[in-house]
Amino acid sequence: MSVWLAPAKLNLFLHVLGRRQDGYHLLQSLFCLIDWCDELEFMPNQLATITRQTQLDWPESQDLSIRAAKALRAVGIEMGVLSARAGCAISIKKSIPSGAGLGGGSSDAATTLLALNALWQLGLSRDQLSEIGLALGADVPFFLFGKPALVTGIGESMTSLTCAAAWFVVAVPPEPISTQTIFEDSQLQRDNPALPADELLAACQASRWVGGRNDLEPVAHMRFPVVRDWADRLKAHAQSIGLPTEAVRMSGSGGALFVSCATQFEAAELAKTLVESGFDADRIRLCKTLARHPSAEQLP
């Protein structure tokens, strides 16, 4: 049995720049890893099957980690480097909420590709794994990249980029959000401007992130009022301790919201204030950014 971590991510900003004829959206976003992780256990076998050992709220056929394992197994067999008898049992200890814009499913898929590439001794490169991952979800290649990155294109183009902002309070409303629902909404503005390089550099140098915007927020607020209500409440509490409202933002397609804080103390004070004001403590989490994926040593 081998245990591997799958970290969540935040989109510090997310700009929708256009849409291709195939329906994929052209994006500009700054992704960072945070210390909020799922745990996956892998038990390779020679039973020629990929199975999930954990009961979750979605069927095994829709589980991205299972789909990733099956896709990797097919590639390994096709390349002649993996026996047709090779299989694996996967257990998943979920911590990252689903439908929150934190990338939990994509991260599980990426960690599965990393783990089984190592455990099955396939020797596939990062580019090869990313090609498999992109077919599973646009965020999977980022987790395989394994460090903070400016992400462009449809999610496949990444440039290493770090920022000084390191502490966040993450709040997750109780209603999961469908990424497909947000991106397919007719009200989504799809021709927004990119964040200029000079503004991006300035935002990265600040201890509190306030740069850019999330172009998915207006649709999320319209379709899911709970996200709008939580955002309004977070902004009010942030202002009460001297934080700018620009420090409050939705991650990805939502509904997780985050508040960028300049220090750990500031983040802890805000988290305490939110819980004392009536927010469910189980839906508030103080997070720190990660410089590297927890399994960075296994990145090809």
VEXDO-195868 format. One record per residue (C-alpha): residue in three letters; x, y, z; residue number from 0. Coordinates in nm, 3 decimals. Each point is the difference from the previous one (the first is absolute). Layout:
<pts>
PT    aa        c1        c2        c3     i
PT   ALA         X         Y         Z   NUM
...
</pts>
This chain:
<pts>
PT    aa        c1        c2        c3     i
PT   MET     0.000     0.000     0.000     0
PT   SER     0.128     0.345    -0.095     1
PT   VAL    -0.149     0.331     0.128     2
PT   TRP     0.018     0.314    -0.215     3
PT   LEU    -0.130     0.355     0.054     4
PT   ALA    -0.213     0.199    -0.245     5
PT   PRO     0.000     0.374     0.081     6
PT   ALA    -0.275     0.251    -0.077     7
PT   LYS     0.058     0.313    -0.208     8
PT   LEU    -0.117     0.359    -0.004     9
PT   ASN    -0.050     0.212    -0.310    10
PT   LEU     0.129     0.336     0.119    11
PT   PHE    -0.159     0.147    -0.310    12
PT   LEU    -0.179    -0.152    -0.298    13
PT   HIS    -0.059     0.188    -0.324    14
PT   VAL    -0.210    -0.141    -0.284    15
PT   LEU     0.160     0.133    -0.319    16
PT   GLY    -0.193    -0.184    -0.269    17
PT   ARG    -0.154    -0.325    -0.115    18
PT   ARG     0.124    -0.241    -0.264    19
PT   GLN    -0.220    -0.158    -0.263    20
PT   ASP     0.019    -0.331     0.187    21
PT   GLY    -0.159     0.164     0.304    22
PT   TYR     0.310     0.020     0.219    23
PT   HIS     0.058     0.337     0.166    24
PT   LEU     0.324     0.196    -0.024    25
PT   LEU     0.114     0.101     0.346    26
PT   GLN     0.260     0.195     0.190    27
PT   SER     0.037    -0.098     0.364    28
PT   LEU     0.249    -0.017     0.283    29
PT   PHE    -0.018    -0.336     0.176    30
PT   CYS     0.155    -0.071     0.337    31
PT   LEU     0.009    -0.318     0.207    32
PT   ILE    -0.122     0.012     0.360    33
PT   ASP     0.051    -0.229     0.299    34
PT   TRP    -0.347    -0.155    -0.016    35
PT   CYS     0.037    -0.355    -0.124    36
PT   ASP    -0.182    -0.320    -0.081    37
PT   GLU     0.181    -0.325     0.083    38
PT   LEU     0.012    -0.284    -0.252    39
PT   GLU     0.118    -0.354     0.068    40
PT   PHE     0.108    -0.226    -0.286    41
PT   MET     0.023    -0.378     0.016    42
PT   PRO     0.137    -0.136    -0.331    43
PT   ASN    -0.104    -0.353    -0.090    44
PT   GLN    -0.002    -0.249    -0.285    45
PT   LEU    -0.378    -0.032    -0.024    46
PT   ALA    -0.031     0.207    -0.320    47
PT   THR    -0.256     0.228     0.167    48
PT   ILE    -0.010     0.360     0.124    49
PT   THR    -0.233     0.035     0.299    50
PT   ARG    -0.088     0.262     0.261    51
PT   GLN    -0.008    -0.123     0.358    52
PT   THR    -0.172     0.310     0.141    53
PT   GLN    -0.373     0.077     0.001    54
PT   LEU    -0.046     0.357    -0.126    55
PT   ASP    -0.293     0.213    -0.114    56
PT   TRP     0.060    -0.068    -0.369    57
PT   PRO     0.024    -0.329    -0.194    58
PT   GLU     0.333    -0.161    -0.067    59
PT   SER    -0.053     0.044    -0.375    60
PT   GLN     0.007     0.380     0.047    61
PT   ASP     0.298     0.007     0.235    62
PT   LEU     0.290     0.187    -0.161    63
PT   SER     0.260    -0.201     0.189    64
PT   ILE    -0.145    -0.327    -0.134    65
PT   ARG    -0.023     0.144    -0.351    66
PT   ALA     0.361     0.120     0.028    67
PT   ALA     0.121    -0.343     0.110    68
PT   LYS    -0.183    -0.173    -0.284    69
PT   ALA     0.130     0.247    -0.258    70
PT   LEU     0.357    -0.041     0.127    71
PT   ARG    -0.034    -0.378     0.003    72
PT   ALA    -0.120     0.002    -0.362    73
PT   VAL     0.299     0.212    -0.106    74
PT   GLY     0.243    -0.223     0.186    75
PT   ILE    -0.138    -0.315    -0.161    76
PT   GLU    -0.002     0.162    -0.345    77
PT   MET     0.364     0.103     0.043    78
PT   GLY     0.091    -0.354     0.103    79
PT   VAL     0.140     0.109     0.338    80
PT   LEU    -0.287    -0.130     0.216    81
PT   SER    -0.149    -0.347     0.033    82
PT   ALA    -0.364    -0.044    -0.095    83
PT   ARG    -0.043    -0.153     0.349    84
PT   ALA     0.104     0.320     0.175    85
PT   GLY    -0.267     0.155     0.219    86
PT   CYS    -0.045     0.208     0.313    87
PT   ALA    -0.238     0.059     0.290    88
PT   ILE    -0.034     0.368     0.093    89
PT   SER    -0.126     0.142     0.329    90
PT   ILE    -0.077     0.372     0.026    91
PT   LYS    -0.026     0.197     0.324    92
PT   LYS    -0.183     0.313    -0.113    93
PT   SER     0.067     0.328     0.175    94
PT   ILE    -0.030     0.250    -0.287    95
PT   PRO    -0.370     0.079    -0.061    96
PT   SER    -0.144    -0.093    -0.338    97
PT   GLY    -0.155     0.263    -0.226    98
PT   ALA     0.194     0.277     0.173    99
PT   GLY     0.245     0.118    -0.267   100
PT   LEU     0.293    -0.137     0.200   101
PT   GLY     0.095    -0.266    -0.255   102
PT   GLY    -0.039    -0.300     0.229   103
PT   GLY    -0.101    -0.248    -0.271   104
PT   SER     0.266     0.122    -0.242   105
PT   SER     0.263    -0.016     0.272   106
PT   ASP    -0.102    -0.357     0.087   107
PT   ALA     0.035    -0.090    -0.369   108
PT   ALA     0.344     0.160    -0.024   109
PT   THR     0.122    -0.172     0.316   110
PT   THR    -0.130    -0.330    -0.137   111
PT   LEU     0.201     0.049    -0.320   112
PT   LEU     0.312     0.089     0.200   113
PT   ALA    -0.038    -0.287     0.243   114
PT   LEU    -0.074    -0.274    -0.252   115
PT   ASN     0.266     0.127    -0.239   116
PT   ALA     0.243    -0.064     0.284   117
PT   LEU    -0.157    -0.316     0.148   118
PT   TRP    -0.045    -0.166    -0.340   119
PT   GLN     0.347     0.123    -0.100   120
PT   LEU    -0.126     0.136    -0.333   121
PT   GLY     0.254     0.280    -0.035   122
PT   LEU    -0.238     0.235    -0.182   123
PT   SER     0.108     0.364    -0.026   124
PT   ARG    -0.194     0.293     0.142   125
PT   ASP    -0.110     0.094    -0.352   126
PT   GLN    -0.135    -0.350    -0.057   127
PT   LEU    -0.185     0.003     0.333   128
PT   SER    -0.135     0.349    -0.072   129
PT   GLU    -0.138    -0.115    -0.334   130
PT   ILE    -0.192    -0.272     0.181   131
PT   GLY    -0.103     0.244     0.271   132
PT   LEU    -0.131     0.270    -0.235   133
PT   ALA    -0.246    -0.250    -0.144   134
PT   LEU    -0.136    -0.047     0.354   135
PT   GLY    -0.026     0.368     0.097   136
PT   ALA     0.155     0.338    -0.078   137
PT   ASP     0.149     0.036     0.350   138
PT   VAL     0.180    -0.336     0.010   139
PT   PRO     0.315     0.119    -0.184   140
PT   PHE     0.050     0.275     0.259   141
PT   PHE     0.017    -0.250     0.285   142
PT   LEU     0.251    -0.201    -0.203   143
PT   PHE     0.200     0.322    -0.052   144
PT   GLY     0.019     0.003     0.377   145
PT   LYS     0.066     0.364     0.089   146
PT   PRO    -0.166     0.344    -0.021   147
PT   ALA    -0.059     0.094    -0.361   148
PT   LEU    -0.148     0.249    -0.240   149
PT   VAL    -0.238    -0.218    -0.201   150
PT   THR    -0.116     0.097    -0.347   151
PT   GLY    -0.161    -0.158    -0.306   152
PT   ILE    -0.262    -0.254     0.104   153
PT   GLY     0.209    -0.091     0.303   154
PT   GLU     0.286    -0.176    -0.175   155
PT   SER     0.254     0.284    -0.013   156
PT   MET     0.181     0.072     0.328   157
PT   THR     0.274     0.239     0.105   158
PT   SER     0.151    -0.021     0.347   159
PT   LEU    -0.101     0.310     0.194   160
PT   THR     0.007     0.057     0.373   161
PT   CYS    -0.157     0.274     0.205   162
PT   ALA     0.062     0.138     0.347   163
PT   ALA    -0.357    -0.057     0.121   164
PT   ALA     0.011    -0.318     0.207   165
PT   TRP    -0.288    -0.001     0.253   166
PT   PHE    -0.366    -0.050    -0.083   167
PT   VAL    -0.324    -0.057     0.182   168
PT   VAL    -0.213    -0.230    -0.217   169
PT   ALA    -0.377    -0.016     0.049   170
PT   VAL    -0.209    -0.268    -0.171   171
PT   PRO    -0.378     0.056    -0.032   172
PT   PRO    -0.216    -0.309     0.053   173
PT   GLU    -0.125    -0.023    -0.361   174
PT   PRO     0.234    -0.167    -0.255   175
PT   ILE     0.044     0.183    -0.331   176
PT   SER     0.007    -0.163    -0.342   177
PT   THR     0.292     0.126    -0.210   178
PT   GLN    -0.192    -0.093    -0.315   179
PT   THR    -0.299     0.206     0.112   180
PT   ILE     0.218     0.310     0.045   181
PT   PHE     0.191    -0.029    -0.328   182
PT   GLU    -0.307    -0.078    -0.209   183
PT   ASP    -0.211     0.286     0.133   184
PT   SER    -0.102     0.242    -0.277   185
PT   GLN     0.067     0.296     0.230   186
PT   LEU     0.369    -0.082     0.038   187
PT   GLN     0.217     0.275    -0.147   188
PT   ARG     0.255    -0.176    -0.219   189
PT   ASP     0.209     0.282    -0.152   190
PT   ASN     0.160     0.157     0.306   191
PT   PRO     0.341     0.170     0.001   192
PT   ALA     0.309    -0.177     0.130   193
PT   LEU     0.188     0.129     0.303   194
PT   PRO     0.295     0.206    -0.135   195
PT   ALA     0.347    -0.124     0.087   196
PT   ASP     0.091     0.305     0.210   197
PT   GLU    -0.317    -0.029     0.210   198
PT   LEU     0.058    -0.373     0.043   199
PT   LEU     0.357     0.058     0.121   200
PT   ALA    -0.114     0.268     0.247   201
PT   ALA    -0.275    -0.226     0.135   202
PT   CYS     0.246    -0.287     0.046   203
PT   GLN     0.230     0.218     0.208   204
PT   ALA    -0.271     0.102     0.249   205
PT   SER    -0.047    -0.193     0.325   206
PT   ARG    -0.377     0.000    -0.053   207
PT   TRP    -0.146    -0.105    -0.336   208
PT   VAL    -0.235     0.258    -0.155   209
PT   GLY     0.092    -0.024    -0.371   210
PT   GLY    -0.229    -0.082    -0.290   211
PT   ARG    -0.349    -0.143     0.042   212
PT   ASN    -0.200    -0.320    -0.038   213
PT   ASP    -0.215     0.030    -0.313   214
PT   LEU    -0.216    -0.293     0.112   215
PT   GLU    -0.123     0.175     0.315   216
PT   PRO    -0.291     0.197    -0.152   217
PT   VAL    -0.156    -0.318    -0.140   218
PT   ALA     0.065    -0.195     0.322   219
PT   HIS    -0.162     0.276     0.206   220
PT   MET    -0.302     0.005    -0.232   221
PT   ARG    -0.047    -0.378    -0.020   222
PT   PHE     0.092    -0.081     0.359   223
PT   PRO    -0.118     0.274     0.244   224
PT   VAL     0.175    -0.173     0.292   225
PT   VAL     0.335     0.084    -0.159   226
PT   ARG    -0.098     0.365    -0.036   227
PT   ASP    -0.125     0.012     0.361   228
PT   TRP     0.318    -0.157     0.136   229
PT   ALA     0.214     0.236    -0.209   230
PT   ASP    -0.187     0.301     0.138   231
PT   ARG     0.040    -0.122     0.356   232
PT   LEU     0.371    -0.071    -0.048   233
PT   LYS     0.058     0.347    -0.144   234
PT   ALA    -0.178     0.159     0.296   235
PT   HIS     0.211    -0.193     0.252   236
PT   ALA     0.319     0.065    -0.196   237
PT   GLN    -0.071     0.373     0.003   238
PT   SER    -0.067    -0.014     0.374   239
PT   ILE     0.365    -0.098     0.062   240
PT   GLY     0.142     0.237    -0.261   241
PT   LEU     0.029    -0.230    -0.302   242
PT   PRO    -0.097     0.126    -0.346   243
PT   THR    -0.303    -0.162    -0.164   244
PT   GLU     0.224    -0.080    -0.302   245
PT   ALA     0.171    -0.259     0.223   246
PT   VAL    -0.323    -0.205    -0.004   247
PT   ARG    -0.048    -0.216    -0.307   248
PT   MET    -0.151    -0.323    -0.131   249
PT   SER     0.236    -0.280    -0.100   250
PT   GLY    -0.050    -0.153    -0.344   251
PT   SER    -0.365    -0.064    -0.079   252
PT   GLY    -0.087     0.012     0.371   253
PT   GLY    -0.156    -0.011     0.236   254
PT   ALA     0.306     0.012     0.230   255
PT   LEU     0.096     0.356     0.088   256
PT   PHE     0.329     0.117     0.140   257
PT   VAL     0.134     0.304     0.179   258
PT   SER     0.365     0.084    -0.056   259
PT   CYS     0.173     0.101     0.323   260
PT   ALA     0.339     0.163     0.044   261
PT   THR     0.106    -0.215     0.298   262
PT   GLN    -0.090    -0.320     0.179   263
PT   PHE    -0.118     0.207     0.297   264
PT   GLU    -0.233     0.203    -0.221   265
PT   ALA    -0.141    -0.318    -0.153   266
PT   ALA    -0.052    -0.161     0.341   267
PT   GLU    -0.178     0.311     0.130   268
PT   LEU    -0.231     0.006    -0.300   269
PT   ALA    -0.079    -0.370     0.028   270
PT   LYS    -0.082     0.046     0.367   271
PT   THR    -0.222     0.299    -0.077   272
PT   LEU    -0.190    -0.194    -0.267   273
PT   VAL    -0.071    -0.296     0.228   274
PT   GLU    -0.106     0.228     0.285   275
PT   SER    -0.240     0.179    -0.236   276
PT   GLY    -0.183    -0.321    -0.086   277
PT   PHE     0.191    -0.164    -0.284   278
PT   ASP     0.024    -0.379     0.036   279
PT   ALA     0.351    -0.073     0.124   280
PT   ASP     0.015    -0.310    -0.221   281
PT   ARG    -0.037     0.226    -0.306   282
PT   ILE     0.276     0.244     0.093   283
PT   ARG     0.363    -0.098    -0.044   284
PT   LEU     0.328     0.188     0.042   285
PT   CYS     0.234    -0.099    -0.282   286
PT   LYS     0.359     0.066    -0.101   287
PT   THR     0.139    -0.024    -0.350   288
PT   LEU     0.236    -0.284    -0.096   289
PT   ALA     0.314     0.071    -0.199   290
PT   ARG    -0.004    -0.352    -0.143   291
PT   HIS    -0.237    -0.293    -0.035   292
PT   PRO     0.031    -0.236     0.302   293
PT   SER     0.113    -0.273    -0.242   294
PT   ALA     0.243     0.228    -0.185   295
PT   GLU     0.275    -0.261     0.021   296
PT   GLN    -0.214    -0.226    -0.220   297
PT   LEU    -0.060     0.263    -0.269   298
PT   PRO     0.159    -0.127    -0.320   299
</pts>
